[in-house]
Structures are given as C-alpha cells and as structure tokens.
Amino acid sequence: MKINTIYTGDCIKILNEEIEANSIELIFADPPYNLSGNGLKWEGNKTGGDWYMANEEWDKMTAPEYILFTRKWIGGSYKVLKDNGSIYISCTYHNLAEVMIVLKQFNFKINNIIVWQKTNAMPNMTKRVFTHSTEFIVWAVKGKNWIFNYEELKNINPEKQKNGSSKQMRDVWAMSLVQGKERLKDKNGRALHPTQKPEEILKRIITASSNKGDTVLDPFLGSGTTAVTAKKLGRNWIGIEKNKKYVEIAKVRIENINNPSFLQTV
C-alpha cells in the first residue's frame, strides 16, 4: 500500500485489492449524488455568472444500480478503516437515504449529520420548490474510542462566545460554495470540477477526526481537495480517482500547494 499518492482506477476494486485492511484512521467521501441528466443551465445569470448543473456520466445510475454501488464502496471503506476509524460522507437529499441505510447495514455508528448551509446557494430555476441551500455530511464511526479533537475544533471555530472566547462547533456549518481564487477553472472560466468542495470543510473534518501523521483516504478524490488539506495539516493521504483528467488536475494542485498562481495554468 502506498501513501501520499493517487491510485487511478475504480475505488471499489482498489479499496478491496490495494489498500490494507484496518489501516486508515479517516475517510472522507464525496461520491456521485446520482442527480445528473437534466442538463439544467442558466447562462447570463447577473448575480453569480453562468451556472451549469452537474451533468456527468459517472453521476447517472438507476436506483438499483446506485444502492448496489453505495453498498460496494462503503463495504470497501469498512474493510480498510481501523476499528476506531471515522468516515464522513458528503450527500444531498438525493442520496442521503441510501448512505444511511448502507451505513447501518455495516453496523457503523452514526454520530452526526452535519448540515452545510451554502450562503451563496444556486438559484431556484423552476420556482416550484423551496430553494435548495444545504448539503449534508454524515459522520459515522466503525467502533468505539473514535478520535474527536474537541478542543482543537473549538479553537478553529469562527463562531465565538459573546465575550470572544472559543465556542463548541455545532453541526450546522454556514459557508459559501467554492469561489474566487480557490475555484479551479479552465482557460474559458468554466469550473474544472463540478463538485469541488471548500477546503474549510475538509479542514474541520480532518482536524476533528485525525491526528498528525494519521492517514486520510478519499475514494472519490476529484480535484484533490482532501489531499491538499491533509498535506497542509500534517497528515498522510491516499486518493482514489478513476477520471484521468481529474487525476492530473489533482496532481498539479498537490505539487503546487504553496503556489496559488498555478490556478491560472491548470
């Protein structure tokens, strides 16, 4: 098993064949939400610029295919986690049910469902439902004695008590979608990855459930946010990604971790 590297290929196969059992302290997973296919877009949006809903082949499955896929990758994750390891899974209402059911089938203990309140949520184009402005992050643990760095979380919590002292971090995190210099874009200004997560989310998760020198694994590495944040925080990391384009983007990003100007040339 190699650390501080990206495995290119299917995460189910790699989790079961390449990653050692009971070797990983923390997994962060941002799996396909299975919501692509409608081709929604809003060009000429005056408030936030052109907007395109994710429409990727890797994000299109039937309901039976998706529940089987979820069971296989979570099963592989269970195998590689240490007995006190944690897994955080990013999801929306589209796939929250499947994630929760499968976690319970593997006897994970669900500690929290964190609500990410997106302060710059995408617009409501249909005007037929409440505007979607949240995603969820399910935190579950494999066994007992899990890592939870309570005091460190208080120290990095941007919310403070009235007297300015540190405050417990709650399970609702208000922050914007990735924007500005942090957003990876191509030469035409389009996002290089449709579901790039803010580094601040990974900072909180990695701080909470791992210690320096531990190994953080991401089975859907995408643009590399988990690896970049883990490296900044003194953790080892393992990424798995089957899309070769995203692998190359992540590699460049990791190699240029202290050189933000690379964003203009990816």
N, C-alpha and C positions, 0 to 999 in steps of 0.2 A: 504494500500500500504506500502510495506517495502522498506527501503533504505539501501544501503551498503550490498546488498545481491544479490545472483544469483537465478533467477527463472529458474527452469528446465522445459522445455516444448517448445511448438510451439509459436513463437513470435507473430504471428497474433492473436492467442487466448488470450495470456497473455496481449498484448497491449490493447485489447478491453475489457477484463474482470477483469484484476488485477491492471492495472496502472490507476491512477486517471486522468481524463481529465484536460487539461490546467495546468499541474503540473511540467513539465520538461523544464528546460532552454536550454539544449543542447542534441542532439542525434548525435552519431557517428555510422554509419552503414557500415559494410563490408559484404554485402550479397553475396550469391553464384553468381559467374560470369557466370555460365552455360556454362563452356568450358571443362568440364571433358569428358572422354570417349575414347580418342585416345591412352592412355597408353604409351605415349612417355617417354623414359628414356635414359640416357646416363651414363652408368657405365664405370668407368675407366677414366673419364674426368680428364686431367692432370692439368688444371688450377684452377678449383673450386671444385673438388671432384665429387662423383656420383651425378647425377641430375635426379629427377623424377618429371614429370609434375603432377599437381593435378589430381587425378582420384578418386573422391568420389561420392557416391550415392546421397548425398544431393546436388550435383552440376550438376545433369543431369535432364533436363526437355525439353519438346517440346517447340517450340516458343510460341504457345498459352498458355501453362501452365505457362511459365515464365512471360509473360506480366500480366497475372492474379495474379500470386504470387506477382509480384512487386507492382501492384495496391493495393493489400490487406495489405501488410506490411507498405507501405508508407501511406496508409489511416489510419492505426492504429497509426502511428507515428504522423500524423497531429492531431489526436484527443488528444494525450497526451501532445503535445507541448504547452507551453504558447503562448500567442498572439504575443509576440516578440521573440519567440524561434527560434533557428537555427538547421538545420540538415546538416550534412556532410556525403556524400555517396561515398564510395570508389568503383571504377569501372575500367574497361578497355574498349577498343573499342567493345568488345563482348556484353556489356550490357549498354553502355552509352546512346544509343538511347532510350531504354525502360525507364531508370531512368529519362531522361529529359522530355519525353512525359508525364509520370505519374506526375511528379512534377508540370508541367504546368496544368494538368487536375485538380489538387487540389489547383491551384492558388498560389502556392509558388512563391516567387520572387527569381530568380537565381542571386546571387551576383558575384560568381566567379566559374570558372572551374580551379582548381589547377592542375598543371602538376607535377607529381612526376617523376623526371628523375633518373632512377636507375643506379648508377655509376658502379655497378657490375652486369649488366643485364645478364640473362640466355643466353646461346649461341643459334645461329641460326642453328638448326639441318637440316632443309630442304634445305637451301641455295636457296630458290625460292622467298623470300620476303626480305624487309628491316628488319634488326634485331629489334625486339620489345624491347624497353628500357624504356617505360613510362607506368604509370598508371595515372588515373585521380581521383580527389576528387571534387565532385560537392558540393558547398556550397549554400544552399538556406535558405530563411527565411520565416516564416509564416505570418508576418505582418510588422508593422513599429517599429521604435525605438529599433532595434535589438542591442545586445551587440557587440561591437567591440573594444577591448583594443589595440588601435593603438600604443600607446607609449610603452606598455609592449612588444608588438611584435618587435618593433624596438630594444629594449634592449636585446632580446634573439636572434636576427638575427645574424647568424655567419658572414654574409657579412657586411663589413664596408665601409665607405667612404674612399677616398684616405688619408684623414688626420686622420683616425682612429675613427671618430665619428660614431654614430649609423646611420643606413640606413633603409629606408622603406622596409618591407618584401614584396617581389614580389610573383607572382602566379606560379613561377617555383621553385620547391624545389629539389635540387640535393643531394641525399643521397643514401647510399647503401641498398640493401636488408639486412634483419636481419642476422647477422653472429656473429661469436665469442661467447663470454660468454652470450650475450643476446639471442641467439638462443636456444630454448628449444629442447633437444634431448633425445632419449631413450637410453637404455644401448648399443644398436648397432650403435649409432651415427646417426640414422635417425631422421629427424625433427618430433617433436611430433604433430605439426600442419602445414599443407601445406601452409597456407597463413598468417603466423604470421607477424604483422605489426611492424615497428620500433617504439619504444617509442617516438622518436623525432617527428614523425608525430603527434602523439596524444598530445604531449606537446604543439605544436604550435596551434593546433585546440582548445584545452581546454583553453589555455591562451587567445586566440583570442576572444572566444565567450561565456565565462562564467566567473563568479567571485567566490571568495572563499565562500564556504557554499552553492553554487548552486548545482543542481543535474544533473549529466551527465548519460544518458542512452545509452546502446549498445544492440540492439536487436539480434545481432549475436556475442556474446561475445568471442567465440572461446577460445584461450589460455589465455585471461584475460588482454590483454594489456591496454584496455581502463580503466578498473577498477584500475589497478595498477598505471597508470599515474594520474588518477583523485585523487586517495588517496594521492599520493606524492604532488599534487598541492593544497591540502586542499579542494577538492570538495567532495560532496556526489556522490554516483554512484549506478546504477542499471544495472545488467547484465541479459540477457536472452540467454539461450543456450539449445538446445534440445539434444545434444550429451552428454551422461552422462560421457564419457571418458574425454571430454574437460572440463566439469564442474569440475571434480575432479582435473584436471591439474590446472585450473584457481584458485580454492580454495587454493591449496598448494602454488601457486605462490603469491597470495594476502597475505596469512598468513605469508609468509617468505619474505616480501617485503624488509626487511633490511638484508637479509641473502642470498647473491648470491650463496653460496655453495650448496643450495638446488637443483640447476640446475643439479647437478650430480646424484640426487637420485629420480627425478620425474618419 
